[in-house]
Amino acid sequence: MAKRRTRCAVLGSAMLLALLPSAVRAAWQIKPSVELRETWSDNPQLRNDDEKQSQFITSVSPGVTIANETPRLQVAASYRLNAFAYSNKRATGNDRLNSNLNATAKGDLIRDFLFFDATAGITQAQVSAFGPVNNNAYSDTNRTEVRSYRVSPFIVHQFGGFATTQLRYTHDLVSSDLVGFGRSTSDVIDLSLNSGPTFKTLGWGLQLNRESLEDGIAPKSINSTALASLRYSLNRQFSLTATGGYDRFDYEGMGEGTKGASWSLGFGYEPSLRTSVRMSAGRRYYGNSYFLSATHRSRNTVWSVNYSDDVSTSRGNFVLPSSVDTAAMLSQMYQANFPDPVQRAAFVEAYIRALGLPRSLPNAVNYFSNRYTLQRQFNASVAMRSARTTTMIMLFKMRREALSLVQYDSALLGSSQQNLNDNTDQTGLSLNVGYKLSARTSAALTASTSRSESLSGNLSENTRQFRLSMIHSFEPRLNGSLEVRRSSGGLALQNSSYAENAVSASLSMNF
């Protein structure tokens, strides 16, 4: 019922906004849309090869996008409801209804003093890293709906050129329909004080953070961190950095410490506006800690390499996902062509739709868990463009080591696989190519491969996905597509494998 109420509330709000008089919503852009898709699949439930059964699937997907861009308010939201009908009886593993929501808002409540930002989302998320991996809208095998929101008002004050301080409060919620994954809320207070332009050679900063987390499964935890930082600029391009602080986490650990001092030493290098490198190495209570963030932008390419390690939770990754955003990469690439951010965002959105590019690049599975984990993540990506082609390549590697007690995941995993998520490793590579055949026709190719390993459970499986599509614009508001795809992989928990071959055709209308 909660899932149904959420869908109805979001769709109802979108319809009401769409019906507002034009004078009231003069500053807003509200664009309804609808897509009709027919798909044939030889294994829509993603079952093992001995149990698969083909079906035709008809889907209708109404949606709406809402945008507002003013000096004091920026809103971007998109909602889509997917309804499915099957040629045979709907089987377990296929959905009848699901939805997706991605909404962000930023505002200036009191000019130059009180601000806020907020996000809300509804996603179809994978439950386990050791089950079928798919991006088919109709399949709910190894997948369930996750709903989240985050609201964060904050105050910013400048003490002349001496320093800038920020006080931020954040409240967020994550829930799902999965039994054993607790409905959780978090309340966070952040306080930061950073040196101003007066300190040109020696900069400094102080950050304090306190989080209160409740999820209904594990005991309430209160986590806090304190961090002081220094930056010494040798010249305009190169600086040395150092940090020192203390972490205090409040989870029930597995015999290891949950608090301790932290420190790091590093450097920053920015030879131009197009290139930036930041690196550091140090130690925290869980062991050695490293950080890398390197980006380079040329006229036709954007390169990015990132590594970080931190204590995290599954629900925290749902609130602030770490996927590589296609629009963000393209926005950097077209920054010189469209200096105005509003014009650039509109161009990038139209470009993604025209070439059928994915909204985000494949990343490691944020599998469901109620435990704290040590997450070490590496991402490398590149986007390249030519006159007709846009190519994006992504490489990722993520290691997760459970820090809190296994008993909090017993309802998720069962007694036979209770150590499955103690120590996991995920590695993957993806390729996305969009090619413009003509002013109205383009082709898109997506290929990816990934491997998941449970180092404690002695399990591993590989998955592969391939998708080729043709997109044609019949008129500015009416588009059609034809798509073929194949997904295959292991079913490690069943000691089996699966494969799906599918063909689909669609028509989409923007109003």
Phi, psi and omega in degrees: 000320180298320179298317181293319179297322179297315180298314182295321181294316181294314181294320179297318178297318180296320180292321178296318178297321180295333183269356180298147177301148184299329180294325181287323184253036184299325182275357184254150172247116182237117186232100174289159178206165175209143178232136173246126184226137174242128185230137167250129180228140177271357180199065186294338179272358180055048178269173179293164190300335182278346187243359186288152182215129184284154178205158166262137181235124175256131180231142174237128187228090171283150180203174178207141172243140182231133181218145174213130182225096177233166181302333185246358179209129175232123181228136173218121183215142174221135179228143181215129176252128181249124177241135188236143172230143187241146181292328173250180179300134179298127184259163174301131184108353176241140182269155172260320179219141166204171184212163178224136178224136173220110185226137176225150178212140175226139183212156176248096185284314174236118191309127177060023180219300184248125183232172171207155166220153185210150175222155174213145182207149168231121182227158173258105190251148178286139183280315186229151174283354184242051176211181180303135176253123182209159173237029176277129185295332188272346185268130173246018173293125182058033182210146177211167183274136177240131179242137182210155169212158181214127179234131187215095170279149179207154181248136177236131179221137178253132175263069183059224176268003185282310185198164173233133178241149178222131176240121186232137172243134181229129173239132177219162181219141175227132177215160177207174178267005184278123177294131179098351176251111189291144168291122190234150175229151180222139175234124187233138172241125178241136175229127179227147176223118184232146182297150180263190184295346176299327182266085184278324183267314182244108178259158182214164179200158178220128180232132176236138184219137176221126182237135173245119187238129176230134180227001177078353178250297177272162177298154176303138180235143176237116184245144181215148176222151174226135184214129173248141184227151176229145177224122179247117184269115176284326175201191183291342185256331191233135179219152175257144183231152176210144177224155174209141182190200183211135177248139175221106179254151191241035176264163177276106185277172181260057178086355179259162179289155179239014180205160178162171180286157177225152175204160176202154173231141182194196180208162173231138183224118180227083182290340179202176177291345183266346187228135179212136177224128174229131181220149174204157176219142181190210183210142173232181187298338181268357179132199181296146183224136182226156179214139176214133173217112182228130178225147175215134182234128172244188182298325187234010181218156170225123180246142180211134176225128183221142172217140176205158171223143183194164173277129186218175175223158176300316183294327176294324178289334175289323180289316180236080183296152184255014182293154179278119185276123180299316182299321180295319179295314180293327178299320176295320183294324184261017182298320180290327181285325182229084181299327179287123185296329180290312178297321181294319180297320179294319179295314182298319179298315179295325181292318179298316180294318184295322183264359179065033182283150178290150180291329177215155181276146181305141182222179178298150180287125173275077186292156187285132177200147175261011186257156169283141180226153168269115186250119176248120189229134176235132177225137172226131183216154176215139173239133182227146179225151170227194183299324184240348191237140168237126182237134177230132180235137184225132174237132179224154173212127181228131174243130176238130176238121182293137180251328182260176191295145182290336186299337182286348177253010184297322180289336178279319191255335186080165185291330184287336182235032188293340179261011185302319186259015179298317185210105185239155179222128179233134180226140181202161179219136179224150178229130177229125181232126173246130183232127181270107182285322179204185181298333184245351187233137177217164178232150180223137178235131176231128177221137180212153174218144181211160179223132177242134179230137169257104185288337177272322181272357178056046178233150175206153175205152179246145175230149179221141178224140179221134181215130176231129183222153174240132181238130180230135178262109179286325174203171187307329184253358183237120181234151175230155179215153174229132189220140170236145181207160176216132175234139178208157180175183181267157170242081191301322183287342178252001183053046184215193180212167179220162174206144176227132171243135185213152174228137180217153175227144184216156170233134179229139182236130172256134184258000000 
